[in-house]
Amino acid sequence: MRFQYDTIGERFVESKTTAAFAAADTHTLLGALDALGGVRGLDTLDLACGYGYNTRLLARGGARRAVGVDISEEMIRLARAHGVIGGNGVGALERAVGAVRPVGAAASGAHEDTGAARGAASRGEAASMEAASAEAASISAASIETASIEAASIEYVVADAAKLPQMGPFDLATAVYLFNYAADRSALHAMFRSIRANLRDGGRLLAIVPNAGAYPNVDWSPYGVRIVDRVQEGDAPLLKAQFLTQPPADFEFREWAHADFAEAAVEAGFSTVGWQPNRTPPADGARDEAYWTAYRAWPISSLMTCTA
């Protein structure tokens, strides 16, 4: 389980950019970042960064520093290979989750020119124009300048989240599907302690974590992932699953309860722990409201929020 993403490789990129559950997770994270007032000027840490999608999202939002950490050397290689702007699928994902807003339009209640979503929107708008060569020529100089700014703020590090070196302090940490890979309770608590040690007092942790108890009652196949088995062993059941890519990519993780995550956060020194339901993107021709209503009835994940 520790190095499974070295084998999954590019199929994780495919899942991230096409699966409905990933679109919902990104929409949820963008909403949470907006609610905090955005990331402009903040030092940010992205754990379980994979190929760097969320790390780049933080940089686009104006983070002073965006550090992506993953235990997989292959994921970090992919993150660096995808560069600052990312692969072709990044712009498509941003549009799918509603990250692209009309130029100059600000979210209600948010400060002008702040927020990761607006930073992502401006890049997503540029990405949507790449297909038109005439438009691409007119924005090339601005794109190069933007890329240079983003490149200066992004770092990628191969590290175990349970044994993080001191890299901070950071104002914000994100962790999308990190804690479910803790092999045992000791590793789970170590992850939270490592994150807390790298956050400033008052810093925030935003974590997307799986919801327990769905298998075998719920089929998540329409949303891009399938649980194929549940094995009772160790401190938490082991779930065997597949990303529904072409071909499917096998992976496994631990089915920790939300109470286990909260206990580890409190033990690590976080002063508050909260939960928010997963948010879904606006309905469209490919995924209508009935589709998202069914997903919200038993979503794959929830948002965990902690204050250091």
Secondary structure, 3 states (H helix, E strand, C coil): CCCHHHHHCHHHHHHHHHCHHHHHHHHHHHHHHHHCCCCCCCEEEEECCCCCHHHHHHHHCCCCEEEEEECCHHHHHHHHHHCCCCCHHHHHHHHHCCCCCCCCCCCCCCCCCCCHHHHHHHHHHHHHCCCCHHHHHHHHHHHHHHHHHHHHHEEEEECCHHHCCCCCCEEEEEEECCHHHCCCHHHHHHHHHHHHHCEEEEEEEEEEEECCCCCCCCCCHHHCEEEEEEECCCCCCEEEEEECCCCCEEEEEECCCHHHHHHHHHHHCCCEEEEEECCCCCCCCCCCHHHHHHHHHCCCEEEEEEEC
